[in-house]
C-alpha cells in the first residue's frame, strides 16, 4: 500500500463498475454545506476522518443511521477531486476542471464538516486530536485518510516538475504537465514508471503510456518514439487473464518493458532518469528522455504511522472481510489507508462501503458482523482514446466480472463507461 501532499481518502484512479451492480440511487439534493473551522461540538456518535470517496460515502450512509447532527467529517481540503478522470486529463481527453467540485457541495447536508487536519488518534480514549490542540471524541470512528504521495523520495523531485518534458497523472499540480509533455514530444525515449511501493490503481501508470502511443500515432510522431515502461514489478499486471491481453498489446505496439527497474533520481535539467536494478541492488542505469511520466512512491499518511490503529507498515489494521479494526471494535477503516490486500481503487471503495455499512449496523446492535468483503476491485485499463479492457477481480487475483462477455478484450463501450458514465455514478450515487 503504497511530496505533493496526501491524496485524501480513497479517491483512486480507477472507477470500476461496482456501482453499476448497485444501480443508481435517487439523486436527491444534498445542497451546499458551510465549512466550520473547528468542531462545532466536542463529541459525535460517528466521526469520519478523511473526506475523499470513502469518507463522503460513509458519512452519507451514517447520516441515515444516526442523524446528520450526530455525524462529522474531518477534512481540510476545500476541493474534492474525482481522481480517476486524471488518466484522461493527462492524455488530453478531459479537462482538469471536470474532476473538481467544492468539498462543501459533496458533504451530505446537515453533516458537520470540520475543516481541519487530524494530528493524532487516541482510540484508547475514543478521541482524535486536530490542529490547534482541539480534541473531538466519538462513539464510532471511520478512518478514510487515503494515501500519501512521496515525490520527494525520488532525488530531483518535486522541483524537477518545473522543467519541461516531465509530468505525473497522480497529482493535481502535475497532471496537466503530462499532457503538455505528450504534445511537445519530438523524439527519443518516452519513459513511464512504476515505483517500488504499493500504489493506488496499479493500472494507471500504463494507461497514460497507451494514450501517448495513440496520440503520437495520430500525429505522425510514433516512429521517432522509443516507448519504455520501467516497472519495479516482475509482471505487467497482477491478474493473468488481463496481463496476457496487455502483453499482446505491448507487443503489437512495439513497447519495451523493463522489469525490476525503480526510478531513484530525475535530472530534469539534463532530461535524464536514473533507475536502480532491483535484481542487483545498488546498480543503476541512466536513460535520456524526451518525455517522462512519473508514478511517485506512495505510503500511509504520516498521522497513521506508529499510531495505535496502524499495523507495522503504517496502514489501518482491519479485518479483511468486515473492515472492523482488529483491536478496537468501534473503529473501522475504508479505502487506500487500510491494509486490505486488494488493489486500491474507487471501485474497491464502492464495494467496501456496502460491506462496512452492514458491519457498523450490526456492531451498533451489539451483534457480530456477518457481511464479508471478497476483495472486489476494478481497473478500467485505458488502452487508447476509445478502448478499455475492464479488469475486475478479487482477493485471489481471480477475475470477478460483471458482464457476460470476455472483458480482457479492448472495447469501445467500456471506454465510454469509464469516461462518461462513471463520473456521473461517482458524483450522484457513490458519494450519496
C-alpha positions in Angstrom: 0.0 0.0 0.0 1.8 2.4 -1.1 5.6 15.3 -1.7 2.8 16.9 -3.0 0.7 16.1 0.0 -1.8 13.5 1.0 -4.4 12.4 -1.5 -7.2 12.2 0.9 -9.5 9.3 1.4 -9.7 6.7 -1.2 -10.3 8.6 -4.4 -8.3 6.2 -6.5 -7.5 6.4 -10.2 -9.7 3.5 -11.2 -13.5 3.9 -11.0 -14.6 0.3 -11.6 -18.2 -0.8 -12.3 -19.3 -2.0 -8.9 -21.7 1.0 -8.8 -23.5 -0.5 -11.8 -24.3 -3.5 -9.8 -25.9 -1.4 -7.1 -27.8 0.7 -9.6 -28.3 4.4 -9.5 -29.7 5.7 -6.2 -32.2 8.5 -6.0 -30.3 11.7 -6.9 -31.5 13.8 -4.0 -30.3 17.3 -3.5 -27.7 17.4 -0.8 -27.1 21.1 -1.0 -24.1 23.2 -0.2 -22.6 22.9 3.3 -21.0 25.7 5.2 -17.5 24.9 6.4 -16.6 25.0 10.1 -13.0 25.9 11.0 -13.2 23.7 14.1 -15.6 21.3 15.6 -19.0 22.7 16.5 -19.2 20.1 19.2 -16.6 18.0 21.0 -18.4 14.7 20.6 -20.1 12.9 17.7 -21.7 9.5 17.6 -19.9 8.8 14.3 -16.7 10.6 13.4 -15.2 10.2 9.9 -11.6 11.3 9.3 -11.0 11.9 5.6 -13.4 13.5 3.1 -12.5 11.7 -0.1 -14.6 9.0 -1.8 -14.7 6.6 1.2 -15.2 9.3 3.8 -18.1 11.1 2.0 -19.8 7.8 1.0 -19.7 6.6 4.6 -20.8 9.9 6.1 -23.9 9.8 3.8 -24.6 6.2 5.0 -24.1 7.1 8.7 -26.3 10.1 8.4 -29.2 7.8 7.6 -28.4 5.6 10.6 -27.8 8.2 13.4 -29.0 11.5 12.0 -26.9 14.2 10.3 -26.3 16.2 13.5 -24.5 13.1 15.0 -22.0 12.7 12.2 -18.9 14.8 11.4 -16.3 14.6 8.7 -12.7 15.9 9.3 -11.3 17.1 6.0 -9.0 20.2 5.4 -9.3 20.3 1.6 -11.6 22.9 0.0 -11.8 20.9 -3.2 -12.9 17.3 -3.8 -11.5 15.6 -6.8 -12.7 12.6 -8.9 -9.2 11.4 -9.5 -10.0 8.5 -11.9 -10.5 11.2 -14.5 -6.9 12.3 -14.3 -5.8 9.5 -16.5 -7.8 11.1 -19.3 -6.8 14.7 -18.3 -3.1 13.7 -18.7 -3.9 12.2 -22.1 -5.8 15.3 -23.3 -9.2 13.7 -23.4 -10.8 15.5 -20.4 -10.3 18.9 -18.7 -9.0 19.1 -15.1 -11.9 21.3 -14.1 -14.3 18.4 -14.8 -12.7 16.4 -12.0 -13.3 19.0 -9.3 -16.1 20.2 -7.1 -16.1 22.2 -3.9 -15.9 19.9 -0.8 -19.0 21.6 0.6 -21.1 20.6 -2.4 -20.4 16.8 -1.8 -20.7 16.9 2.0 -24.1 15.3 3.0 -26.5 18.1 4.1 -26.5 18.6 7.8 -23.4 16.6 8.5 -20.8 18.6 10.3 -17.7 19.5 8.1 -14.7 20.0 10.4 -12.3 21.9 8.2 -9.2 20.8 10.0 -6.5 18.1 9.9 -6.2 15.1 12.2 -2.9 15.3 14.1 -3.2 12.3 16.4 -5.6 9.3 17.0 -6.2 8.0 20.5 -8.6 5.0 20.2 -8.0 4.0 23.8 -9.7 7.2 24.9 -12.1 7.3 21.9 -10.9 10.6 20.6 -8.8 12.3 17.9 -6.7 15.5 18.1 -7.0 18.2 15.4 -4.9 21.2 14.7 -4.7 23.9 17.4 -5.0 21.1 20.1 -8.7 20.6 19.5 -10.0 17.3 20.8 -13.0 15.5 19.4 -14.5 12.4 20.9 -16.6 9.7 19.3 -18.6 6.6 19.8 -17.6 5.1 16.4 -14.6 6.2 14.2 -14.3 5.6 10.5 -10.8 6.1 9.1 -10.7 7.1 5.4 -7.5 9.1 5.2 -6.3 7.9 1.8 -2.7 7.6 0.7 0.3 9.9 0.6 2.4 10.7 -2.5 6.1 10.9 -1.9 7.7 12.6 -5.0 10.4 13.8 -2.6 11.7 10.3 -2.2 13.0 10.5 -5.8 16.1 12.7 -6.0 15.4 15.8 -8.0 11.7 15.9 -7.4 9.3 17.5 -7.0 11.4 20.5 -8.2 12.1 18.7 -11.4 8.5 19.4 -12.5 9.5 23.0 -13.1 11.2 21.7 -16.2 9.5 20.6 -19.4 9.1 17.1 -20.7 8.0 15.7 -17.4 4.6 15.1 -15.8 2.6 12.9 -13.4 -1.1 12.0 -13.5 -1.1 11.4 -9.8 -1.2 15.0 -8.6 -3.5 17.9 -9.4 -0.3 20.0 -9.6 1.3 17.9 -12.3 -1.4 16.1 -14.3 -1.7 19.0 -16.9 2.1 18.9 -17.3 1.7 15.3 -18.5 -0.5 16.4 -21.4 1.9 19.2 -22.3 4.8 16.8 -22.3 2.9 14.4 -24.6 2.0 17.2 -27.0 5.6 18.7 -27.0 7.3 15.3 -27.5 9.5 15.3 -30.6 11.8 12.2 -30.4 13.8 9.9 -28.2 12.8 7.8 -25.2 9.4 8.2 -23.7 9.6 6.6 -20.3 6.7 5.6 -18.0 7.5 4.5 -14.4 6.0 2.3 -11.7 7.5 2.7 -8.2 8.8 0.2 -5.7 5.9 0.7 -3.3 2.2 -0.1 -3.2 0.2 2.3 -5.3 -3.3 3.2 -5.9 -4.6 1.7 -9.2 -1.8 -0.3 -10.4 -3.0 0.0 -14.0 -2.8 3.8 -14.1 0.9 4.1 -14.8 0.3 2.1 -18.0 -2.8 3.9 -19.2 -1.0 7.1 -20.0 1.5 5.2 -21.9 -1.1 3.7 -24.2 -2.8 7.1 -24.7 0.6 8.7 -25.5 1.3 5.9 -28.0 -2.1 6.5 -29.6 -1.6 10.3 -29.8 1.8 10.0 -31.3 0.5 7.6 -34.0 -2.3 10.1 -34.8 0.2 13.0 -35.1 2.9 11.1 -37.0 5.5 11.1 -34.2 5.3 7.4 -33.2 8.2 6.3 -35.4 10.5 8.7 -33.5 9.5 7.4 -30.1 11.1 4.6 -28.1 8.4 3.9 -25.6 9.7 2.3 -22.4 7.7 1.0 -19.3 10.1 0.8 -16.4 8.4 -1.0 -13.6 9.6 -2.2 -10.2 7.4 -5.2 -10.5 8.1 -8.6 -12.1 4.9 -8.7 -14.1 2.8 -6.3 -16.2 -0.4 -6.9 -14.2 -1.4 -9.0 -11.2 -4.2 -10.9 -12.9 -3.0 -13.3 -15.5 -6.1 -13.0 -17.8 -5.6 -9.3 -18.2 -1.8 -9.5 -18.1 -1.8 -11.8 -21.1 -4.1 -9.3 -23.0 -1.8 -6.4 -22.1 1.3 -8.2 -23.2 -0.3 -8.7 -26.6 -1.0 -5.0 -26.9 2.6 -4.2 -25.8 4.0 -6.5 -28.5 1.7 -5.1 -31.2 2.6 -1.5 -30.4 6.4 -2.1 -30.1 6.6 -1.0 -26.4 9.7 -2.0 -24.4 9.1 -3.3 -20.9 11.9 -3.3 -18.3 11.0 -5.2 -15.1 12.6 -4.7 -11.7 13.6 -1.1 -12.5 12.9 1.6 -9.9 13.2 5.3 -10.6 15.6 6.8 -8.0 16.6 10.1 -9.5 15.4 12.7 -12.1 18.0 15.1 -13.6 15.4 17.3 -15.2 17.8 19.9 -16.4 19.6 17.2 -18.5 16.5 15.1 -19.2 18.0 12.1 -17.5 16.2 9.4 -15.4 18.2 7.1 -13.1 16.8 3.7 -12.3 18.0 1.1 -9.8 18.1 -2.5 -11.0 16.2 -4.3 -8.1 17.7 -7.6 -9.1 21.2 -6.1 -8.5 20.7 -3.6 -5.6 22.9 -0.6 -5.9 23.4 -1.0 -9.6 21.9 1.9 -11.6 21.3 2.8 -15.2 20.7 6.2 -16.8 18.3 6.9 -19.6 17.9 10.1 -21.6 14.3 11.0 -22.1 12.2 13.1 -24.5 9.2 12.6 -22.2 8.9 11.2 -18.7 5.8 10.2 -16.7 6.5 9.6 -13.0 4.3 7.5 -10.8 5.5 8.5 -7.3 6.3 6.3 -4.3 3.3 6.1 -2.0 2.7 5.3 1.6 0.3 5.7 4.5 -0.5 9.2 5.8 2.0 10.4 8.4 -0.6 10.6 11.2 -1.2 6.8 10.9 2.4 5.7 11.1 3.3 4.4 14.5 -0.3 5.2 15.7 -2.3 2.7 17.8 -4.6 1.9 14.8 -1.8 1.0 12.4 -0.1 -2.2 11.5 3.8 -2.4 11.4 3.8 -0.8 7.9 1.6 2.1 8.9 -1.7 1.0 7.3 -5.0 0.9 9.3 -5.2 -2.7 10.6 -8.6 -4.0 9.7 -10.3 -7.4 9.3 -10.2 -8.0 5.5 -13.8 -9.4 5.5 -15.6 -6.9 7.8 -13.4 -3.8 7.7 -13.6 -3.6 11.5 -10.4 -2.8 13.3 -8.6 -5.9 14.7 -8.1 -4.4 18.1 -10.7 -1.6 18.6 -14.2 -2.8 17.8 -15.6 0.7 17.5 -13.0 1.7 14.9 -13.3 1.0 11.1 -11.3 1.6 8.0 -12.0 2.0 4.3 -10.1 2.5 1.1 -6.5 3.4 0.4 -5.3 3.9 4.0 -6.1 0.3 5.1 -4.1 -2.9 4.9 -6.8 -4.7 2.9 -4.8 -7.0 0.4 -6.5 -5.7 -2.7 -5.9 -3.0 -5.3 -6.6 0.5 -4.1 -9.3 1.8 -6.4 -12.5 3.8 -6.2 -14.4 0.6 -7.3 -12.9 -1.1 -4.2 -14.2 1.8 -2.1 -17.7 1.4 -3.5 -17.8 -2.3 -2.7 -16.2 -1.8 0.7 -18.8 0.9 1.6 -21.7 -1.5 1.3 -19.9 -4.1 3.5 -18.8 -1.5 6.1 -22.4 -0.2 6.3 -23.7 -3.6 7.2 -20.8 -4.2 9.6 -21.4 -0.9 11.5 -25.2 -1.6 11.6 -24.6 -4.9 13.4 -21.9 -3.5 15.7 -24.3 -0.8 16.8 -26.8 -3.5 17.7 -24.1 -5.4 19.7 -24.1 -8.1 17.0 -21.2 -9.8 15.2 -20.5 -8.6 11.6 -21.7 -11.0 9.0 -21.3 -9.4 5.6 -18.0 -10.4 4.0 -15.9 -8.3 1.6 -14.4 -10.6 -1.1 -11.7 -8.1 -2.2 -13.6 -6.9 -5.3 -11.8 -4.2 -7.1 -11.8 -2.9 -10.7 -9.4 -1.1 -13.0 -10.6 0.1 -16.4 -7.4 -0.3 -18.4 -7.5 2.5 -20.9 -5.5 1.3 -24.0 -6.5 4.1 -26.4 -8.8 7.1 -26.9 -11.7 4.8 -27.4 -10.6 1.5 -25.9 -10.7 -0.1 -22.5 -10.0 -3.5 -21.0 -12.3 -3.7 -18.0 -10.3 -5.6 -15.3 -12.4 -6.8 -12.3 -11.0 -9.2 -9.7 -11.0 -10.4 -6.1 -8.5 -11.0 -3.2 -7.1 -14.1 -5.0 -6.4 -12.1 -8.2 -9.2 -14.1 -9.9 -11.5 -12.4 -12.4 -14.8 -11.3 -10.8 -16.5 -9.9 -13.9 -19.8 -8.0 -14.2 -20.7 -8.6 -17.9 -21.3 -11.8 -19.8 -18.5 -11.0 -22.3 -14.7 -11.5 -22.5 -13.6 -8.4 -20.5 -10.0 -9.0 -21.4 -10.8 -7.6 -24.9 -10.5 -3.9 -25.8 -13.9 -2.4 -26.1 -15.3 1.0 -27.1 -18.4 0.5 -24.8 -16.1 0.1 -21.8 -14.2 3.3 -22.7 -17.5 5.3 -22.7 -18.4 3.7 -19.4 -15.0 4.8 -18.0 -15.0 8.3 -19.5 -18.7 9.3 -19.4 -20.8 7.1 -17.2 -18.5 6.5 -14.2 -18.1 10.2 -13.3 -21.9 10.5 -13.2 -22.2 7.5 -11.0 -19.4 8.8 -8.7 -21.0 12.2 -8.1 -24.6 11.0 -8.0 -24.5 7.5 -6.5 -21.3 6.6 -4.6 -20.9 9.8 -2.7 -24.6 9.8 -1.8 
